[in-house]
Amino acid sequence: MGAKLRNVSAMLIFGTIGLFVKNIDLTSSEIALVRGVIGGIVLVVVSLLIKNKVSFKDVKANLLLLLLSGGAIGLNWIFLFQAYKYTTISNATLSYYFAPVFVMLLSPFILKEKLTLKKILCVACAMLGMMCIVGNSGGATEGRNDFLGISYGLAAAAFYASVVLMNKFLKNLKSLETTYIQLILAAVVLMPYVFTVEGFNIFRMPASSIPYILILGVVHTGLAYLLYFSSLKELKGQTIAVMSYIDPISAVIISAIFLRERMGLLQIAGGVLILGSTLISELTKNKEE
């Protein structure tokens, strides 16, 4: 399988996450825990099969960052799954894709990157887009609360942005080993919270949820991450940036087809502003590099 096909396949798999999460009868923290455990195990097995050697010295040197980023991944998943529960997949996905905006805003302080006029305009356009989505969302009805769901999506985006920034400081670790270590640490961080707050309901999961949680862990995490990271070395930065937007676009289309979710013109305009501004910023950054 070629690098482009692997990347596109990963993006399409990521785009269906919301559809599966909505069918899992567990709390968001329980889903995040199981996803981390299954996904981490799958990637460890793959790493052993391809004989990928791990330097425990390098892991130890990066342990604090790995622990913090692993915890951030766990919280990122919890907030994203909460977003799926309270609002449409479209709203949750588009608010989640505000993560690059957070990275742009924080990069000058953390990475000492210059905040150019073009980046400022991109941030302004993305914020305008988010205002369009929030302003055109419905109220709280029948278990749905768009504003709360979008807020959870933005919280998830903030934690994902923190992971992106922390990963910039990791040294001498390959993408595959970084990923499975972070997934396992995410599960380790979440485990005390889940068992203390939620109890052991996770072991009494309804049979109807088991296929969905297995697919989420094996396919959406293990397989998708493997396809994605294995494609990065063979693709140009601009290609990766463009292809990453297959995920939110496919998520919106899939939610419209299978869940009959509809977006108003103002929400569509907001989505275009968010995705368009972050894409332009990514393409500009990769061109400069």
C-alpha positions in Angstrom: 0.0 0.0 0.0 1.4 3.4 -1.1 2.1 6.2 1.4 -0.8 8.4 0.1 -3.3 5.6 0.3 -2.2 4.7 3.8 -2.6 8.4 4.9 -6.0 8.7 3.2 -7.1 5.4 4.8 -6.1 6.6 8.2 -8.0 9.9 7.7 -11.1 8.1 6.6 -10.9 5.8 9.6 -10.5 8.8 11.9 -13.5 10.4 10.3 -15.8 7.6 11.5 -14.8 7.7 15.2 -17.9 9.7 16.2 -20.2 7.2 14.6 -18.8 4.3 16.7 -18.5 6.3 19.9 -22.2 7.2 19.8 -23.0 3.5 20.0 -20.8 2.6 23.0 -22.8 2.5 26.3 -20.0 3.6 28.6 -18.9 7.0 30.0 -16.4 9.1 28.1 -13.6 8.3 30.6 -14.3 4.6 30.4 -14.2 4.7 26.6 -10.9 6.6 26.7 -9.4 4.1 29.1 -10.4 1.1 27.0 -9.2 2.8 23.8 -5.8 3.5 25.3 -5.4 -0.1 26.6 -6.4 -1.8 23.3 -4.7 0.7 21.0 -1.5 0.6 23.1 -1.4 -3.3 23.0 -2.0 -3.4 19.3 0.9 -1.0 18.6 3.2 -2.8 21.0 2.5 -6.1 19.2 3.1 -4.5 15.8 6.4 -3.0 17.2 7.5 -6.5 18.3 6.6 -8.0 15.0 8.6 -5.5 13.0 11.4 -5.8 15.6 11.4 -2.1 16.5 14.0 -1.7 19.2 13.2 0.7 22.1 15.9 2.6 23.9 14.8 2.5 27.5 17.5 5.2 28.1 15.8 7.5 25.7 12.4 6.7 27.2 13.7 7.4 30.7 15.1 10.8 29.5 11.7 11.8 28.1 9.6 10.1 30.8 8.1 13.3 32.3 7.0 14.7 28.9 5.7 11.3 27.9 3.7 11.1 31.1 2.3 14.6 30.7 1.5 14.1 27.0 -0.1 10.7 27.7 -2.3 12.2 30.4 -3.2 15.0 27.9 -4.2 12.5 25.3 -6.5 10.8 27.8 -8.2 14.1 28.7 -8.3 15.0 25.0 -10.3 11.8 24.3 -12.6 12.3 27.2 -13.6 15.8 26.1 -14.0 14.7 22.5 -16.2 11.8 23.4 -18.3 14.2 25.6 -18.6 16.5 22.6 -20.0 13.6 20.6 -22.6 12.9 23.3 -23.9 16.5 23.6 -23.8 17.9 20.1 -23.7 16.7 16.5 -20.6 15.0 15.1 -20.2 18.0 12.7 -20.1 20.5 15.5 -17.8 18.3 17.6 -15.4 17.7 14.8 -15.2 21.3 13.6 -14.6 22.6 17.2 -12.0 19.9 17.7 -10.2 21.2 14.5 -9.6 24.4 16.4 -6.5 22.7 17.8 -4.1 24.2 15.1 -5.4 27.6 16.1 -4.3 27.0 19.8 -0.9 25.8 18.5 -0.5 29.0 16.4 -1.4 31.1 19.4 0.9 29.3 21.8 3.9 28.7 19.5 5.4 32.2 19.9 5.6 31.7 23.7 6.5 28.0 23.8 8.4 27.4 20.6 9.6 31.0 20.1 8.1 31.0 16.6 7.2 34.3 15.0 3.5 35.2 14.9 3.2 36.6 11.3 0.4 38.8 10.0 -0.8 35.8 7.9 -1.1 33.7 11.0 -2.9 36.4 12.9 -5.4 36.7 10.0 -5.8 32.9 10.0 -6.6 32.9 13.7 -9.1 35.7 13.2 -10.8 33.8 10.4 -10.9 30.6 12.5 -12.4 32.5 15.5 -15.0 34.1 13.2 -15.8 30.6 11.9 -16.3 29.3 15.4 -18.6 32.2 16.2 -20.7 31.2 13.2 -21.0 27.7 14.4 -21.8 28.6 18.0 -24.2 31.3 17.0 -26.2 29.1 14.7 -26.3 26.0 17.1 -29.5 25.0 18.8 -30.2 25.1 22.5 -30.4 22.3 25.0 -33.1 19.8 23.9 -33.7 16.1 24.6 -30.2 15.4 26.0 -28.5 17.6 23.4 -26.7 20.8 24.3 -24.8 22.2 21.3 -23.1 25.0 23.3 -21.8 22.5 25.9 -20.8 20.0 23.2 -18.9 22.6 21.3 -17.2 23.7 24.6 -16.1 20.1 25.2 -14.8 20.0 21.6 -12.7 23.1 22.2 -11.4 21.6 25.5 -10.4 18.5 23.5 -8.7 20.7 20.9 -6.7 22.5 23.7 -5.4 19.3 25.1 -4.6 18.0 21.6 -2.7 21.2 21.0 -0.7 20.7 24.2 0.3 17.2 23.0 1.5 18.6 19.7 3.6 21.2 21.5 5.0 18.7 24.0 6.0 16.3 21.3 8.2 19.0 19.8 10.5 18.6 22.9 10.7 14.8 22.7 14.2 13.6 21.7 15.5 10.4 20.0 12.2 8.7 20.0 10.5 7.3 16.8 6.8 8.1 16.1 5.6 4.5 16.6 7.2 4.0 20.0 6.2 7.5 21.1 2.6 6.8 20.2 2.2 3.4 22.0 4.1 4.7 25.1 1.7 7.7 25.2 -1.4 5.5 24.7 -0.3 3.1 27.5 0.5 6.1 29.8 -2.8 7.6 29.0 -4.5 4.4 30.2 -2.3 4.4 33.3 -3.2 8.0 34.2 -7.0 7.4 33.5 -7.2 4.1 35.4 -7.3 5.4 39.0 -9.8 8.1 38.0 -12.1 5.7 36.2 -12.1 3.0 38.9 -12.5 5.5 41.7 -15.2 7.7 40.1 -17.0 5.3 37.8 -16.4 2.1 39.7 -16.0 -1.2 37.8 -18.9 -0.8 35.5 -16.5 -1.1 32.6 -16.4 -4.9 33.2 -20.2 -5.0 32.9 -20.2 -3.4 29.5 -23.4 -4.3 27.4 -22.7 -6.9 24.8 -24.0 -4.5 22.1 -21.1 -2.1 22.9 -18.3 -4.7 22.7 -17.9 -4.7 18.8 -17.9 -0.9 18.7 -15.2 -0.6 21.5 -13.1 -3.3 19.9 -13.2 -1.5 16.5 -12.4 1.8 18.2 -9.4 0.3 19.9 -8.1 -2.0 17.1 -9.1 -0.1 14.0 -9.5 3.6 14.9 -6.4 3.6 17.2 -4.0 0.7 16.5 -4.5 0.4 12.7 -5.2 4.0 11.9 -2.2 5.3 13.9 0.1 2.7 12.2 -1.1 3.7 8.7 -0.8 7.4 9.5 2.7 7.4 11.1 4.1 4.9 8.5 3.1 7.3 5.8 4.7 10.4 7.2 8.3 9.7 6.2 7.3 9.2 2.5 5.1 12.3 2.1 5.9 16.0 1.8 4.7 18.3 4.6 2.2 20.1 2.3 0.7 16.8 1.2 0.2 15.7 4.8 -1.4 19.1 5.7 -3.9 18.8 2.8 -4.7 15.2 3.5 -5.3 15.8 7.2 -8.6 17.6 6.2 -10.0 14.4 4.8 -10.8 13.5 8.4 -13.2 16.4 9.3 -14.8 16.6 5.9 -15.5 12.8 5.8 -16.8 13.0 9.4 -19.3 15.7 8.4 -20.4 13.7 5.3 -20.7 10.4 7.2 -22.8 12.0 10.0 -25.1 13.5 7.3 -25.5 10.1 5.6 -25.8 7.8 8.6 -27.2 10.0 11.4 -29.2 12.5 9.2 -27.3 15.4 10.8 -27.8 18.7 9.0 -25.8 21.9 8.9 -27.2 25.3 8.3 -25.5 27.7 5.8 -23.9 29.7 8.6 -22.5 26.5 10.2 -21.1 25.5 6.8 -19.5 28.9 6.4 -18.0 28.6 9.8 -16.6 25.2 9.0 -15.0 26.5 5.8 -13.5 29.4 7.7 -12.0 27.2 10.4 -10.7 24.5 8.1 -9.6 26.9 5.4 -7.7 29.2 7.7 -5.9 26.4 9.4 -5.1 24.7 6.1 -3.6 27.9 4.7 -1.5 28.3 7.9 -0.2 24.7 7.6 0.6 25.1 3.9 2.5 28.3 4.6 4.4 26.8 7.5 5.5 23.8 5.4 6.5 25.9 2.5 8.7 28.0 4.8 10.3 24.9 6.2 
